[in-house]
Amino acid sequence: MVALGVAALAAGVAFVAIQVRNGRKGRPPDSAPGRTAKGRGQFGDYAVVGRTVTINKPRAELYAFWRDFRNLPRFMENIEAVVLEGDRTTWTISAPMGQSVTVETKVVLKPGR
């Protein structure tokens, strides 16, 4: 009787291990933290694609760099250009089939001000 219980437990563990292994099959590895949305969600199968980068700079300096939208084309591959015009920003963004899209935005919330 004990042998039957051990065999059933071993079969259950093997089944779960196969399911876990096959759940990642066909998906590229990612370096996203475990708290990100991964796997099967309400929108179906998808994979988190990206990379993690550690930047050895003070937090305030990084925030200032990030908030100056003119810097974004330096590291966002689909942003072609950003032009600041008063309180508005004009973005030129790469689109499919060699096209570009121009969008004008205005920041209305400025935390800390």
Secondary structure, DSSP 8 states (H G I E B T S, - for coil): -HHHHHHHHHHHHHHHHHHHHHHTTT-------TTS--EEETTEEE----------S-HHHHHHHHH-GGGGGGT-TTEEEEEEETTEEEEEEE-GGG-EEEEEEE----TT-
